[in-house]
Amino acid sequence: MRKSLRWLLSLSVLIGTVGSTGVATAAEPESGSTAVADSPSADAQTTDIKDRILAIPGMSLIEEKPYAGYRFFVLEYEQPVDHRRPWAGTFKQRISVLHKDTDRPTVFRTSGYGLSTTPSRSEPTRIVDGNQVSMEYRFFTPSRPQPADWSKLDIWQAASDQHRIFTALKRVYGKKWLSTGASKGGMTATYYERFYPRDMDGVVAYVAPNDVVDKEDSAYDRFFENVGTKECRDRLNAMQREALVRREPLQKKFENWAKTEGYTFNTLGSVDKAYEAVVLDFVWGFWQYYGEDVCDQVPAAATASDDTVYETIDAYAGWSAYTDQGLEYYTPYYYQAATELGSPSIRQPHLDGLSRYGYQPARAFVPQEIPMRFKPWVMRDVDDWVRKNADRMMFVYGANDPWGAEPFRLGKGARDSYVYYAPGANHGANVAGLVEAEKAKATARILAWAGVDAPAVRAAEPLARFDARLDRPVDEEATREHGVRP
């Protein structure tokens, strides 16, 4: 069966590379093969890069945006809804290309969510001074098949989207390729490597959680018992507790605000559940995106007015997060959390006697008409594969990020692979935030994987200068939004 599926996928890729003459070209060899020439042909050298990209069957241009030193294209690429049955319907998937030069390496960035149409550059792209391809994850609008068959939203289908994009663009960008992403994007890069380990020349996954056993979340409890100082933890816990002690007046305020703004609560089922879900996110949200250095900005709960408590919870957890309108965009994530990825649950003993629901399962945040079934073997398979087979993979975590409590780990079978923790960092952890020796080694490995010249590898410095408009923090890549989501 596995051989027949591989054959079928190869056939779908072959069909996708049929040119305008109707003659199929050979399917692209895997990364690492010498069959793909590193230098373009004479014809390719004289063809505008936009024309070369748009010559790929199934590729169409949405818009081109100018940016000094680059060409930036927002594109659509036709994908099979089901890569196992490529003849059974297609959908348009958005991607973007930040073009530097075909003689430079290329970084394949995934967010695991939607696609930003504003030019930006991931940290590995800056380090190698390369091109960047970014992909919108399937089922995030507008990259959603119509009608939506939610059973076709899984990590293998998404990895196959990415493989097919790589196969198409490798003919244009023939140098080394790296994959990267932050948070769910880092998870996506890891899953891609698990299913297509010969595509990329290296993987840099930032703040990627690894929920191997969904019901075993004690690592998160230990994290919240020890993160930061006791004084900071007590201050946050007191504010969170106060929001439930004052539930009646604050929930009324929340309900009135929702009515004024036109927010509804059909998915979760009640204002009461939505109110508590936001309050329970408060401490997690603080550590995910902030940290000890701003803990003193959280007001003392005992003397805070109702308005102050309400506004503080909003600042770190966001009252709109669990409205129907706040949940709608993230339905694909919650679907995956409830079917494959798993989701965290923490005890929060300081809320005993006040919490009515506890951490609600991901299923609660998906419309009931969407069927789903949890597959516990999926994350176990990925975890086992990484431990035994990781090759040129790098995982970067923040020491003070809740999502790093359940990380990817490397076993004896791993080769040229690393797990780093940036001290004091939150969900925005990156290579630049590592201690100096680890930063130098990580940078050098990224450069080496990208095939840059040896002197640059030894220097272990990013090849491109920092650009404040292009080089956004990792936590912005990692969907700096309210709600407990990677």
C-alpha positions as MATLAB code, in Angstrom:
seq = 'MRKSLRWLLSLSVLIGTVGSTGVATAAEPESGSTAVADSPSADAQTTDIKDRILAIPGMSLIEEKPYAGYRFFVLEYEQPVDHRRPWAGTFKQRISVLHKDTDRPTVFRTSGYGLSTTPSRSEPTRIVDGNQVSMEYRFFTPSRPQPADWSKLDIWQAASDQHRIFTALKRVYGKKWLSTGASKGGMTATYYERFYPRDMDGVVAYVAPNDVVDKEDSAYDRFFENVGTKECRDRLNAMQREALVRREPLQKKFENWAKTEGYTFNTLGSVDKAYEAVVLDFVWGFWQYYGEDVCDQVPAAATASDDTVYETIDAYAGWSAYTDQGLEYYTPYYYQAATELGSPSIRQPHLDGLSRYGYQPARAFVPQEIPMRFKPWVMRDVDDWVRKNADRMMFVYGANDPWGAEPFRLGKGARDSYVYYAPGANHGANVAGLVEAEKAKATARILAWAGVDAPAVRAAEPLARFDARLDRPVDEEATREHGVRP';
ca = [
       0.000    0.000    0.000;
       2.791    2.460    0.917;
       4.514    1.792   -2.433;
       1.305    2.370   -4.336;
       0.698    5.644   -2.496;
       4.208    6.833   -3.294;
       3.632    5.945   -6.956;
       0.336    7.811   -6.977;
       1.899   10.915   -5.432;
       4.714   10.803   -7.981;
       2.129   10.586  -10.739;
       0.273   13.629   -9.401;
       3.518   15.619   -9.318;
       4.301   14.501  -12.850;
       0.868   15.628  -14.024;
       1.457   18.969  -12.307;
       4.625   19.560  -14.332;
       3.060   19.208  -17.761;
       4.082   22.210  -19.842;
       2.011   24.306  -22.220;
       2.963   21.972  -25.062;
       1.181   19.141  -23.257;
       4.428   17.177  -22.838;
       5.274   16.112  -19.305;
       8.767   16.837  -18.049;
      10.518   14.492  -15.631;
       9.478   14.757  -12.023;
      11.932   16.771   -9.944;
      14.650   14.719   -8.195;
      14.798   14.989   -4.412;
      17.031   17.567   -2.743;
      20.540   16.192   -2.486;
      20.380   14.552   -5.920;
      22.929   15.706   -8.472;
      20.373   15.462  -11.278;
      19.293   19.106  -10.850;
      21.862   21.531  -12.222;
      22.978   24.240   -9.817;
      23.264   26.831  -12.593;
      20.314   27.804  -14.806;
      20.320   27.333  -18.552;
      21.074   30.177  -20.927;
      17.352   30.555  -21.666;
      16.551   30.729  -17.960;
      19.168   33.437  -17.454;
      17.467   35.650  -20.031;
      13.895   35.104  -18.792;
      12.341   37.431  -16.219;
      11.882   35.661  -12.883;
       8.150   36.382  -12.871;
       7.775   34.715  -16.257;
       9.749   31.699  -15.086;
       7.549   31.283  -11.998;
       4.333   31.783  -13.948;
       5.454   29.209  -16.516;
       4.900   26.564  -13.818;
       1.604   24.803  -14.637;
      -1.070   25.703  -12.097;
       0.700   28.879  -10.943;
      -0.993   32.279  -11.255;
      -0.141   35.785  -10.060;
      -2.293   37.657   -7.568;
      -0.016   40.693   -7.280;
       3.582   41.855   -7.280;
       4.719   44.329   -4.634;
       7.927   46.329   -4.889;
      10.651   46.068   -2.255;
      14.211   47.347   -2.644;
      16.641   44.546   -3.397;
      13.894   41.954   -3.947;
      10.962   40.991   -6.125;
       7.915   40.003   -4.076;
       5.107   37.973   -5.605;
       1.821   36.829   -4.103;
       0.659   33.782   -6.055;
      -1.897   31.011   -6.237;
      -0.945   27.422   -6.931;
      -3.437   24.741   -7.891;
      -3.309   21.798   -5.487;
      -5.197   18.513   -5.223;
      -7.725   18.484   -2.409;
      -6.582   14.928   -1.736;
      -3.018   14.048   -2.712;
      -3.943   10.372   -2.594;
      -6.638   10.998   -5.235;
      -5.308   13.950   -7.265;
      -8.014   13.599   -9.896;
     -10.800   14.191   -7.359;
     -10.797   18.000   -7.276;
      -8.401   20.880   -6.724;
      -8.201   24.147   -4.808;
      -6.119   27.312   -5.056;
      -3.443   27.675   -2.387;
      -1.791   31.030   -1.779;
       1.982   31.265   -1.627;
       4.445   34.127   -1.811;
       7.952   34.377   -3.199;
      10.495   36.889   -1.915;
      12.992   36.703   -4.766;
      16.632   37.633   -4.245;
      18.568   35.694   -6.875;
      18.404   32.196   -8.318;
      22.077   31.800   -7.365;
      21.151   32.154   -3.673;
      19.746   29.465   -1.337;
      16.002   29.384   -0.724;
      14.131   29.208    2.587;
      10.671   27.642    2.677;
       8.778   29.349    5.493;
       5.466   28.146    6.876;
       3.333   29.793    9.537;
       0.908   26.900    9.879;
      -1.853   29.489    9.487;
      -2.682   32.074    6.835;
      -0.348   33.989    4.547;
       0.845   37.538    5.070;
       0.920   39.469    1.803;
       3.413   41.991    3.199;
       7.081   41.324    2.371;
       8.971   39.931    5.373;
      12.017   37.781    6.007;
      12.496   34.908    8.445;
      15.684   34.711   10.475;
      17.185   31.894    8.364;
      16.445   33.882    5.198;
      18.433   36.790    6.592;
      21.234   34.506    7.788;
      21.741   32.949    4.343;
      20.751   36.109    2.408;
      18.454   34.022    0.270;
      15.092   33.745   -1.421;
      12.000   32.896    0.587;
       8.898   30.920   -0.330;
       5.962   31.149    2.095;
       2.867   28.952    2.090;
      -0.645   29.440    3.401;
      -1.738   26.308    5.261;
      -4.598   24.433    3.640;
      -8.109   25.269    4.888;
      -7.126   28.741    6.110;
      -9.143   31.127    3.994;
      -8.924   31.736    1.129;
      -6.880   28.519    0.644;
      -9.849   26.322    1.459;
     -11.428   23.750   -0.878;
     -15.099   24.320   -1.672;
     -16.998   22.461   -0.471;
     -14.726   21.859    2.507;
     -14.130   18.179    3.216;
     -12.495   18.535    6.626;
     -11.208   14.966    6.551;
      -8.627   16.223    4.046;
      -7.075   18.523    6.629;
      -4.222   16.576    8.168;
      -0.469   16.907    8.517;
       0.309   14.506    5.661;
      -1.899   16.369    3.182;
      -0.305   19.685    4.227;
       3.196   18.239    3.935;
       2.269   17.003    0.469;
       1.145   20.548   -0.455;
       4.578   21.755    0.568;
       6.376   18.957   -1.277;
       4.517   19.753   -4.473;
       5.328   23.485   -4.225;
       8.994   22.657   -3.616;
       9.056   20.247   -6.568;
       7.646   22.927   -8.864;
       9.913   25.764   -7.694;
      13.109   23.726   -7.421;
      13.431   24.067  -11.203;
      13.662   27.830  -10.753;
      15.605   27.908   -7.482;
      18.193   25.166   -7.926;
      20.481   25.891   -4.970;
      20.089   24.542   -1.429;
      16.750   24.746    0.380;
      15.995   25.107    4.092;
      12.595   24.939    5.743;
      11.586   27.026    8.730;
       8.630   28.238   10.730;
       7.691   29.446   14.180;
       5.247   27.787   16.571;
       2.680   25.929   14.446;
       4.924   26.867   11.536;
       7.814   25.082   13.254;
       5.554   22.084   13.773;
       4.662   22.226   10.068;
       8.329   22.291    9.033;
       8.966   19.272   11.249;
       6.049   17.278    9.868;
       7.160   18.097    6.332;
      10.607   16.714    7.131;
       9.083   13.580    8.598;
       7.133   12.767    5.407;
       9.566   14.169    2.802;
      13.005   13.916    4.425;
      14.915   14.249    1.163;
      13.419   17.579    0.062;
      15.192   20.034    2.357;
      18.891   20.504    3.109;
      18.131   21.656    6.658;
      15.278   22.521    9.020;
      15.113   25.376   11.545;
      11.992   25.011   13.697;
      11.271   27.741   16.233;
       9.200   27.282   19.431;
       7.528   24.147   18.073;
       5.498   22.222   20.700;
       5.426   18.446   20.594;
       2.332   17.087   22.350;
       3.176   13.386   22.113;
       0.483   12.164   24.524;
      -2.460   14.532   24.501;
      -3.797   13.640   27.948;
      -0.416   13.854   29.678;
       0.184   17.557   30.333;
       2.045   17.551   33.646;
       5.048   19.210   31.969;
       2.952   22.361   31.573;
       1.979   22.257   35.251;
       5.642   22.032   36.241;
       6.447   24.930   33.931;
       3.906   27.249   35.554;
       5.035   26.221   39.031;
       8.598   27.335   38.302;
       8.673   29.996   35.583;
       9.938   33.420   36.618;
       9.994   34.517   40.230;
       7.493   33.515   42.903;
       6.553   37.169   43.281;
       5.624   37.424   39.606;
       3.752   34.131   39.594;
       1.766   35.175   42.669;
       0.896   38.540   41.116;
      -0.418   36.915   37.932;
      -2.310   34.179   39.774;
      -3.954   36.733   42.038;
      -5.195   38.797   39.088;
      -6.529   35.706   37.348;
      -8.273   34.537   40.503;
      -9.760   37.983   41.071;
     -11.390   37.899   37.632;
     -13.300   34.777   38.705;
     -14.071   36.088   42.196;
     -15.685   39.120   40.533;
     -17.250   36.996   37.823;
     -20.778   38.411   38.090;
     -20.054   42.127   37.495;
     -17.209   41.543   35.038;
     -19.096   38.952   33.013;
     -22.023   41.352   32.734;
     -19.615   43.967   31.422;
     -18.260   41.397   28.956;
     -21.755   40.434   27.792;
     -22.807   44.062   27.246;
     -19.617   44.735   25.289;
     -20.222   41.677   23.095;
     -23.773   42.772   22.309;
     -22.578   46.256   21.394;
     -19.879   44.846   19.086;
     -22.145   42.195   17.553;
     -20.206   39.224   18.922;
     -21.953   35.879   19.411;
     -21.165   32.631   21.269;
     -22.825   29.817   19.324;
     -19.708   27.662   18.920;
     -18.706   27.616   22.569;
     -22.309   27.643   23.706;
     -22.516   30.398   26.283;
     -21.160   33.719   27.484;
     -20.199   31.999   30.730;
     -17.919   29.490   28.993;
     -16.343   32.179   26.835;
     -15.725   34.434   29.832;
     -13.977   31.707   31.776;
     -11.953   30.533   28.759;
     -10.487   34.023   28.366;
      -9.691   34.326   32.070;
      -7.983   30.932   32.112;
      -5.762   32.060   29.230;
      -4.451   35.072   31.169;
      -1.358   33.547   32.777;
      -0.451   31.507   29.701;
      -0.820   34.559   27.466;
       1.435   36.601   29.725;
       4.311   34.127   29.587;
       3.830   33.329   25.912;
       4.287   36.892   24.715;
       5.614   38.910   27.652;
       7.776   38.068   30.654;
       9.284   38.858   34.021;
      10.493   42.286   32.905;
       6.916   43.631   32.652;
       5.384   41.696   35.545;
       5.289   44.802   37.726;
       2.970   46.408   35.155;
       0.219   43.976   36.137;
      -1.822   45.781   38.829;
      -2.174   44.401   42.329;
      -5.430   42.460   42.214;
      -6.654   43.174   45.750;
      -6.788   46.948   45.244;
      -7.688   47.027   41.533;
     -11.060   48.366   40.444;
     -13.441   46.212   38.392;
     -12.488   48.206   35.300;
      -8.779   47.619   35.945;
      -9.224   43.865   36.361;
     -11.358   43.723   33.210;
      -8.876   45.737   31.160;
      -5.879   43.748   32.417;
      -7.420   40.432   31.424;
      -8.240   41.931   28.027;
      -4.662   43.139   27.517;
      -3.102   39.692   27.927;
      -5.913   37.309   26.968;
      -8.357   39.273   24.785;
     -12.122   39.257   25.350;
     -12.858   38.581   21.688;
     -10.801   35.361   21.561;
     -13.668   32.914   22.122;
     -16.488   34.694   20.376;
     -17.724   33.075   17.168;
     -16.034   35.849   15.258;
     -12.729   35.400   17.112;
     -12.747   31.634   16.612;
     -13.815   31.492   12.968;
     -10.411   32.148   11.386;
      -8.760   29.558   13.644;
     -11.213   26.730   12.982;
      -8.594   24.789   10.955;
      -6.137   24.949   13.878;
      -8.679   23.783   16.460;
      -9.783   21.033   14.093;
      -6.207   19.794   13.849;
      -5.696   20.112   17.593;
      -8.787   17.955   18.133;
      -7.833   15.344   15.521;
      -4.018   15.081   15.484;
      -1.958   17.774   17.224;
      -3.401   17.625   20.712;
      -3.811   20.654   22.965;
      -2.616   21.534   26.473;
      -4.592   21.437   29.676;
      -3.237   22.813   32.948;
      -4.518   22.373   36.508;
      -4.256   25.944   37.925;
      -4.914   24.922   41.559;
      -5.183   28.576   42.629;
      -8.537   28.629   40.815;
     -10.011   25.644   42.661;
     -13.636   26.304   43.598;
     -13.902   29.163   41.089;
     -13.403   27.491   37.696;
     -16.536   25.799   36.361;
     -15.105   24.234   33.204;
     -11.339   24.041   33.445;
      -9.338   24.129   30.243;
     -11.858   23.261   27.569;
     -10.862   20.767   24.863;
     -10.113   21.893   21.314;
     -13.322   20.214   20.164;
     -15.279   22.895   22.030;
     -13.920   25.576   19.697;
     -15.021   23.922   16.435;
     -18.604   24.138   15.103;
     -20.462   20.969   16.069;
     -21.486   20.197   12.488;
     -17.837   19.460   11.583;
     -17.154   15.779   12.398;
     -13.839   14.815   13.959;
     -12.013   11.939   15.606;
      -8.747   12.127   17.527;
      -5.862   10.020   16.175;
      -3.401    9.560   19.061;
      -0.808    7.695   16.987;
      -0.028   10.656   14.712;
       2.101   12.712   17.127;
       3.716    9.574   18.556;
       4.846    8.672   15.045;
       6.376   12.119   14.426;
       8.105   12.173   17.821;
       9.567    8.703   17.275;
      10.750    9.624   13.784;
      12.501   12.811   14.967;
      14.275   11.012   17.798;
      15.559    8.283   15.496;
      16.001   10.025   12.143;
      16.540   13.774   12.578;
      19.223   14.912   10.145;
      20.230   18.585    9.884;
      17.351   19.701   12.095;
      17.463   22.537   14.613;
      14.873   23.313   17.286;
      14.992   26.678   19.065;
      12.870   27.312   22.186;
      12.393   30.098   24.698;
      13.247   29.093   28.260;
      10.240   31.052   29.555;
       7.771   30.020   26.842;
       4.964   27.670   27.972;
       4.976   25.910   24.594;
       8.552   24.791   25.176;
       7.462   22.622   28.108;
       6.798   19.775   25.665;
       9.595   20.088   23.092;
      11.013   17.896   20.381;
      13.927   15.812   21.641;
      16.730   14.075   19.806;
      17.694   10.427   20.236;
      20.772    8.393   19.363;
      19.766    8.208   15.704;
      19.866   12.003   15.201;
      22.637   13.422   13.012;
      23.896   17.012   12.828;
      20.800   18.117   14.771;
      20.355   20.394   17.786;
      17.913   21.620   20.430;
      18.584   25.081   21.873;
      16.915   27.181   24.580;
      17.232   30.968   24.544;
      17.576   32.071   28.195;
      14.724   34.243   29.451;
      13.040   34.205   26.031;
       9.324   33.758   25.387;
       7.488   32.609   22.243;
       9.648   34.991   20.225;
      12.845   32.984   20.827;
      15.346   32.948   17.979;
      18.943   32.116   17.154;
      20.026   35.693   17.852;
      18.832   35.270   21.452;
      20.952   32.202   22.223;
      24.041   32.401   24.397;
      27.017   33.460   22.330;
      28.634   30.051   21.762;
      25.334   28.422   20.784;
      24.391   31.389   18.603;
      27.676   31.071   16.673;
      27.303   27.328   16.242;
      23.643   27.537   15.201;
      24.367   30.296   12.684;
      27.309   28.354   11.257;
      25.219   25.202   10.841;
      22.442   27.114    9.050;
      25.003   28.630    6.689;
      26.635   25.253    6.082;
      23.307   23.559    5.375;
      22.558   26.327    2.875;
      25.793   25.578    1.033;
      27.407   28.990    1.420;
      31.164   29.428    1.122;
      33.362   28.143    3.947;
      34.678   31.581    5.071;
      31.119   32.757    5.727;
      30.408   29.597    7.705;
      33.482   30.190    9.860;
      32.462   33.808   10.472;
      29.042   32.594   11.691;
      27.297   35.902   11.026;
      24.101   36.623    9.049;
      24.948   37.458    5.463;
      22.252   40.139    5.117;
      22.009   43.323    7.139;
      19.097   43.734    9.538;
      16.075   45.447    7.965;
      13.472   46.591   10.489;
      10.670   46.377    7.920;
      11.550   42.902    6.673;
      12.957   41.204    9.761;
      10.018   40.900   12.096;
      10.232   39.164   15.469;
       9.526   35.440   15.556;
       6.526   35.986   17.839;
       4.876   38.004   15.056;
       5.406   35.053   12.728;
       3.951   32.884   15.475;
       0.548   34.568   15.254;
       0.781   37.036   18.143;
      -2.914   36.810   18.819;
      -5.017   36.120   21.871;
      -5.970   32.551   22.704;
      -3.878   29.529   23.694;
      -2.618   28.515   20.262;
       0.906   27.688   19.085;
];
